[in-house]
Amino acid sequence: MADRYDIRLPAIRIRQGSHFIYCFGVDGKRIHDFAAVSRVHRDDDSLQGYQRPEVLTHIKAIRRYLESPDAMLPNAVVLAFDQRVTFETAPLESALDYVATGELVIPVDERLAEEDRAAWLVDGQQRSAAIRDADVAEFPVAAVGFIAKDEAEQRSQFILVNNTKPLPKGLIHELLPDSIGHLPPAYARKQLPAEIMIKLNSGPRNWVGHPFAGRIATPTQPNGYIKDNSVLKMIENSLSDGALYRFRREDGAGDVQGIIEHLNLFWTTVVEVFYEAWELEPRKSRLTHGVGIQSMGYVMDQLTEDHDLVAEGTHDLATALWGLRDHCAWTAGTWRMSETDHRRWNSLQNTPNDIKLLTSHLLRKLRK
C-alpha cells in the first residue's frame, strides 16, 4: 500500500444551521489510520490536545465483548476533521434540502506523526482502542464527523459532546480557556477563572512572584498538590464581588494580566508569612487545603479591594498578614475561634460552614 492515499467513504451530509455534520460507516480497525487520539498536555505553557487518558480496564472489557458472538456497538464515534477532508456530493438530489449524499474523502499519509493526521477522535476513544486491539478481522462502526476551522473549535465540540457524561472537571478546566463558540452557561462563567488559574500555574516553580506555579493539580500538572477547584472558587468569589471585581469587563472577559499580577503579589506575601505551611500538601497544612485557599481569598478581598498592589507595594499587606500569624494553626495546634470554640488544626474541612467559620475568624483578627 502506498504511503499516501485517500479513504473514500459513502456518507450523508446533514446541514445544521451554518454547520455540516457527516454520518458514515467505517471499519473501526481503520480509524487509527487517519485519526489521532489527542491526550491533553502542555507544551511551553500552550495546551495541546483535549482527550482524556485511555481507561485500560474499560478497553479490555469492550474488547472481550467485541470478540464474543453477535457483538454490536450501536453508538457512533465522533470525529473532528481538519480542512484537508472534503465531501464530494453525489449527482442524485435528496428529497430533503438539508440532506445530501456523497463521499467523504479522507487523506492518509503514513509518514505523518499521529498528531498530524487529518482527524481527531472527539468521542469513542475507548471503543476505537478496543476495536484496534480486538482479535477480529474487521468491525464496522457508525461515525459522525464535522470539519472544524481550528483546534479551538474541536475543543469546544469535545466539551459539548461530553457535557452529559462524567467528564473529569480538571480536564474541563484545562480546556475551557482555549475553547470558542457557544458553551453551556455554567462553563461559560468559568472560562475567565479557568484562564487565570492556568496562567497562575505556569512559569518557574519559584514562590517569589509565582506562588502557584506547578502547585495546582491539573491533568497537565499531575504533581501539583493544591486542588484546582479550590483555586477556581477563590478566583470566582473575588471576581464576583471582591478585590478582582474591578478587573472585570461587561462582556464577561477581564484584564487577565492585571488579575494575575494582583493574585501573585498577594499570594507571594502570604507565602512570605506562612512559608512552612505553603510548602506542605493539604493533609499536612490547612493553608494549601480548600478551606485555607478560599478563606485567604476572602482575606485578600478585605485587605486589597481598594488597593493597587502593583502601584502601592505590599508593605502594608505584609504587616497585616504578619499580625495573623499568632491566630493561625495551619499545620499544628488549635484554632481558637472564640472563647469557647476551639478546633484541632486539621479538623477544618472544605465545606461551606468551615470556610465561613475560618473566614470569620481571620477577618475578626484583622479588624482587631
C-alpha positions as CSV (number, residue, x, y, z in Angstrom):
1,M,0.0,0.0,0.0
2,A,1.3,3.5,-0.9
3,D,2.4,5.9,1.8
4,R,-0.1,8.4,0.7
5,Y,-3.7,7.6,-0.4
6,D,-7.3,8.6,0.1
7,I,-10.0,6.8,2.0
8,R,-13.4,7.4,0.4
9,L,-16.4,6.6,2.5
10,P,-20.1,6.9,1.4
11,A,-21.6,9.5,3.7
12,I,-24.7,11.6,4.3
13,R,-24.2,15.3,4.9
14,I,-26.7,17.0,7.2
15,R,-26.9,20.8,7.4
16,Q,-27.4,22.2,11.0
17,G,-27.7,25.9,10.7
18,S,-24.4,27.1,9.2
19,H,-22.6,23.8,10.0
20,F,-22.5,20.4,8.4
21,I,-22.1,17.0,10.0
22,Y,-21.3,13.8,8.2
23,C,-22.7,10.4,9.0
24,F,-20.9,7.4,7.7
25,G,-19.8,3.8,8.4
26,V,-16.1,2.9,8.7
27,D,-14.2,-0.2,9.7
28,G,-13.1,0.5,13.3
29,K,-9.8,-1.1,12.6
30,R,-9.0,1.7,10.2
31,I,-9.9,4.7,12.3
32,H,-6.4,5.0,13.7
33,D,-5.0,5.1,10.2
34,F,-6.4,8.7,9.8
35,A,-7.4,9.8,13.3
36,A,-5.3,10.8,16.3
37,V,-6.3,10.3,19.9
38,S,-5.0,13.5,21.3
39,R,-4.3,13.3,25.1
40,V,-4.3,16.7,26.9
41,H,-0.8,18.0,27.7
42,R,1.0,21.3,27.8
43,D,3.9,22.3,25.6
44,D,5.7,25.6,26.5
45,D,2.6,26.7,28.5
46,S,0.3,26.1,25.5
47,L,-2.5,23.5,25.8
48,Q,-2.2,20.7,23.3
49,G,-4.9,18.1,22.7
50,Y,-8.1,17.5,24.7
51,Q,-8.8,13.8,25.1
52,R,-8.8,12.0,28.5
53,P,-6.3,9.2,29.0
54,E,-7.3,5.8,28.0
55,V,-9.1,3.7,30.6
56,L,-7.4,0.3,30.2
57,T,-9.9,-1.8,32.2
58,H,-12.7,-0.3,30.2
59,I,-10.9,-1.1,26.9
60,K,-10.3,-4.7,28.0
61,A,-14.0,-5.1,28.8
62,I,-15.1,-3.8,25.5
63,R,-12.5,-5.9,23.7
64,R,-13.8,-9.1,25.3
65,Y,-17.3,-8.2,24.3
66,L,-16.2,-7.5,20.7
67,E,-14.6,-10.9,20.5
68,S,-17.8,-12.6,21.6
69,P,-20.5,-13.8,19.2
70,D,-23.1,-11.2,18.0
71,A,-21.3,-8.2,19.4
72,M,-22.8,-4.8,18.5
73,L,-21.8,-1.2,19.1
74,P,-24.7,1.0,18.1
75,N,-23.2,4.3,19.5
76,A,-21.4,6.4,16.9
77,V,-17.9,7.6,17.4
78,V,-17.4,11.3,16.8
79,L,-14.5,12.7,14.7
80,A,-13.3,16.2,14.2
81,F,-11.7,16.6,10.7
82,D,-9.4,19.4,9.6
83,Q,-9.7,21.3,6.3
84,R,-7.9,18.5,4.4
85,V,-11.0,16.4,4.5
86,T,-13.6,17.1,1.8
87,F,-17.1,16.0,0.8
88,E,-18.0,15.2,-2.8
89,T,-21.7,15.5,-3.4
90,A,-23.4,12.7,-5.4
91,P,-25.4,13.6,-8.5
92,L,-28.6,12.3,-7.1
93,E,-30.6,15.0,-5.3
94,S,-32.2,14.4,-1.9
95,A,-35.8,15.0,-1.2
96,L,-34.7,17.0,1.9
97,D,-32.9,20.2,1.3
98,Y,-30.8,19.8,4.4
99,V,-29.5,16.3,3.4
100,A,-27.1,15.4,0.7
101,T,-25.4,12.1,-0.2
102,G,-21.9,11.7,-1.4
103,E,-18.4,10.6,-0.4
104,L,-16.2,11.8,2.4
105,V,-12.6,11.9,1.2
106,I,-10.1,11.5,4.0
107,P,-6.4,11.8,3.1
108,V,-3.9,9.4,4.7
109,D,-0.2,9.9,4.9
110,E,1.5,7.1,6.8
111,R,4.7,9.2,7.1
112,L,3.0,11.7,9.3
113,A,3.2,11.7,13.1
114,E,-0.1,10.8,14.9
115,E,-0.8,14.4,15.9
116,D,-0.7,15.5,12.2
117,R,-3.4,13.2,11.0
118,A,-6.5,14.6,9.3
119,A,-8.9,13.7,12.1
120,W,-9.1,13.8,15.9
121,L,-11.2,11.4,17.9
122,V,-13.6,13.5,19.9
123,D,-15.7,10.8,21.4
124,G,-15.2,7.0,21.3
125,Q,-11.6,6.7,22.4
126,Q,-12.1,3.5,24.4
127,R,-14.3,1.9,21.8
128,S,-11.8,2.6,19.0
129,A,-8.9,1.3,21.1
130,A,-10.8,-1.9,21.9
131,I,-11.6,-2.5,18.2
132,R,-8.0,-1.8,17.3
133,D,-6.8,-4.4,19.8
134,A,-9.6,-7.0,19.3
135,D,-8.9,-10.3,17.7
136,V,-11.4,-9.7,14.8
137,A,-10.7,-9.1,11.1
138,E,-12.9,-6.0,10.9
139,F,-15.6,-4.3,12.9
140,P,-17.6,-1.6,11.1
141,V,-19.0,1.2,13.3
142,A,-21.2,4.2,12.8
143,A,-19.4,7.5,12.8
144,V,-20.3,11.2,12.9
145,G,-17.8,13.8,11.8
146,F,-17.5,17.5,11.3
147,I,-14.9,19.7,9.6
148,A,-13.6,22.2,12.2
149,K,-12.0,25.5,11.4
150,D,-9.3,25.1,14.0
151,E,-8.3,23.2,17.3
152,A,-10.3,25.7,19.4
153,E,-13.5,24.7,17.7
154,Q,-12.6,21.0,18.2
155,R,-12.1,21.6,21.9
156,S,-15.5,23.3,22.2
157,Q,-17.2,20.4,20.5
158,F,-15.4,17.9,22.7
159,I,-16.8,19.7,25.8
160,L,-20.3,19.9,24.3
161,V,-20.3,16.2,23.2
162,N,-19.2,15.1,26.7
163,N,-21.5,17.6,28.6
164,T,-23.9,14.8,29.6
165,K,-21.1,12.4,30.6
166,P,-18.9,12.3,33.7
167,L,-16.1,14.2,32.1
168,P,-13.4,14.9,34.7
169,K,-13.7,18.5,36.0
170,G,-10.0,19.1,35.9
171,L,-9.9,18.3,32.2
172,I,-12.8,20.7,31.6
173,H,-10.9,23.5,33.4
174,E,-7.9,22.9,31.2
175,L,-9.9,23.0,28.0
176,L,-12.2,26.0,28.7
177,P,-9.7,28.9,28.3
178,D,-8.9,27.7,24.7
179,S,-12.4,26.9,23.6
180,I,-14.6,29.1,21.4
181,G,-18.2,29.3,20.4
182,H,-21.3,28.8,22.5
183,L,-20.8,26.9,25.7
184,P,-23.3,25.9,28.4
185,P,-23.7,28.9,30.8
186,A,-22.1,27.0,33.7
187,Y,-19.0,26.5,31.6
188,A,-19.0,30.0,30.1
189,R,-18.9,31.5,33.6
190,K,-15.8,29.5,34.4
191,Q,-13.8,30.5,31.3
192,L,-12.2,33.5,32.8
193,P,-11.4,31.9,36.2
194,A,-10.0,28.9,34.4
195,E,-7.8,31.0,32.2
196,I,-6.5,32.8,35.3
197,M,-5.9,29.5,37.1
198,I,-3.9,28.0,34.2
199,K,-1.7,31.1,34.0
200,L,-1.1,31.1,37.7
201,N,0.0,27.5,37.4
202,S,2.6,28.3,34.7
203,G,6.0,29.8,34.9
204,P,9.0,28.9,37.1
205,R,8.3,27.0,40.2
206,N,9.6,29.8,42.4
207,W,7.2,31.1,45.0
208,V,8.6,34.6,44.8
209,G,6.4,36.1,42.1
210,H,4.9,32.8,41.1
211,P,3.4,31.2,44.3
212,F,1.1,28.8,42.5
213,A,3.3,27.8,39.6
214,G,3.4,24.0,39.3
215,R,1.5,23.6,42.6
216,I,-2.1,23.3,41.3
217,A,-3.1,19.8,40.4
218,T,-4.4,19.5,36.9
219,P,-4.2,16.9,34.1
220,T,-1.1,18.6,32.8
221,Q,0.4,19.2,36.3
222,P,-0.3,15.9,38.0
223,N,2.3,16.5,40.6
224,G,0.5,19.6,41.9
225,Y,-0.8,19.4,45.5
226,I,-3.3,22.2,45.6
227,K,-6.8,21.3,44.3
228,D,-7.6,23.2,41.1
229,N,-11.2,23.6,42.2
230,S,-10.2,25.3,45.4
231,V,-8.2,27.9,43.4
232,L,-11.0,28.3,40.9
233,K,-13.6,29.0,43.6
234,M,-11.2,31.5,45.3
235,I,-10.9,33.4,41.9
236,E,-14.6,33.1,41.2
237,N,-15.6,34.5,44.6
238,S,-13.2,37.5,44.2
239,L,-14.3,38.2,40.6
240,S,-17.9,38.2,41.7
241,D,-17.8,40.8,44.5
242,G,-14.2,41.1,45.8
243,A,-10.9,42.6,45.0
244,L,-10.8,41.2,41.5
245,Y,-14.2,42.6,40.5
246,R,-12.7,45.9,39.2
247,F,-10.7,43.9,36.7
248,R,-13.8,42.5,35.0
249,R,-15.5,43.8,31.9
250,E,-19.1,43.9,31.0
251,D,-18.7,41.2,28.3
252,G,-17.6,38.7,30.9
253,A,-13.9,39.0,30.0
254,G,-11.4,40.8,32.1
255,D,-7.9,42.3,32.5
256,V,-6.2,38.9,32.8
257,Q,-2.7,40.4,33.2
258,G,-3.9,42.8,36.0
259,I,-5.7,39.9,37.8
260,I,-2.6,37.7,37.6
261,E,-0.3,40.4,38.9
262,H,-2.7,41.2,41.8
263,L,-3.1,37.5,42.8
264,N,0.7,36.8,42.5
265,L,1.5,39.8,44.7
266,F,-1.0,38.9,47.4
267,W,-0.2,35.2,47.5
268,T,3.6,35.8,47.4
269,T,3.1,37.9,50.5
270,V,1.1,35.0,52.0
271,V,3.9,32.6,51.3
272,E,6.5,35.0,52.9
273,V,4.4,35.0,56.1
274,F,3.4,31.3,56.1
275,Y,6.2,29.7,54.1
276,E,6.3,26.4,56.0
277,A,2.6,25.9,55.7
278,W,2.7,26.7,51.9
279,E,5.2,24.0,51.1
280,L,3.1,21.2,52.6
281,E,0.3,19.2,50.9
282,P,-3.2,19.7,52.2
283,R,-3.3,16.7,54.5
284,K,-0.4,18.4,56.4
285,S,-1.4,22.0,56.0
286,R,-4.8,23.7,56.1
287,L,-3.3,26.7,54.2
288,T,-3.0,24.6,51.0
289,H,-6.3,22.9,51.7
290,G,-9.5,24.1,50.1
291,V,-10.7,25.7,53.4
292,G,-7.4,27.7,53.6
293,I,-7.2,28.8,49.9
294,Q,-10.8,30.0,49.9
295,S,-10.7,31.7,53.3
296,M,-7.4,33.5,52.5
297,G,-9.2,34.6,49.2
298,Y,-11.7,36.5,51.4
299,V,-8.8,37.9,53.4
300,M,-7.4,39.2,50.1
301,D,-10.7,40.8,49.3
302,Q,-10.8,42.5,52.7
303,L,-7.2,43.8,52.6
304,T,-6.8,44.7,48.9
305,E,-10.2,45.6,47.5
306,D,-9.4,49.3,47.2
307,H,-5.7,49.0,46.7
308,D,-3.5,48.7,43.6
309,L,-0.8,46.4,44.8
310,V,1.4,47.0,41.7
311,A,1.5,50.7,42.4
312,E,1.4,50.8,46.2
313,G,3.5,47.8,47.0
314,T,2.8,45.1,49.6
315,H,4.4,46.6,52.8
316,D,1.1,47.3,54.5
317,L,-0.3,44.0,53.3
318,A,2.6,42.1,54.8
319,T,2.2,43.9,58.1
320,A,-1.5,42.9,58.3
321,L,-0.7,39.3,57.4
322,W,2.1,39.0,60.0
323,G,-0.5,40.1,62.5
324,L,-2.4,37.0,61.7
325,R,0.4,34.5,62.4
326,D,-0.3,34.0,66.1
327,H,-4.0,33.3,65.3
328,C,-3.4,30.6,62.7
329,A,-2.9,26.9,63.2
330,W,-2.3,25.8,59.6
331,T,-0.1,22.8,60.4
332,A,-0.4,22.2,64.2
333,G,-2.1,23.4,67.4
334,T,-5.5,24.7,67.9
335,W,-7.8,27.2,66.2
336,R,-9.3,29.4,68.8
337,M,-12.4,30.6,67.0
338,S,-13.9,32.1,70.3
339,E,-13.5,31.7,74.0
340,T,-15.5,28.5,73.9
341,D,-14.9,27.2,70.4
342,H,-11.5,25.6,70.0
343,R,-10.8,23.3,67.0
344,R,-7.9,21.0,66.3
345,W,-5.8,22.3,63.4
346,N,-6.8,19.6,60.9
347,S,-10.4,19.4,61.9
348,L,-11.5,22.1,59.4
349,Q,-12.8,20.8,56.2
350,N,-13.5,22.1,52.7
351,T,-17.2,22.7,53.5
352,P,-19.3,26.0,53.3
353,N,-19.7,26.0,57.1
354,D,-16.0,25.6,57.9
355,I,-14.9,28.0,55.2
356,K,-17.3,30.6,56.7
357,L,-16.1,29.8,60.2
358,L,-12.4,30.2,59.3
359,T,-13.0,33.3,57.2
360,S,-14.9,35.0,60.1
361,H,-12.1,34.1,62.5
362,L,-9.4,35.6,60.2
363,L,-11.3,38.8,59.4
364,R,-12.2,39.3,63.0
365,K,-8.5,39.1,64.0
366,L,-7.6,41.5,61.1
367,R,-10.1,44.1,62.4
368,K,-8.5,43.9,65.9
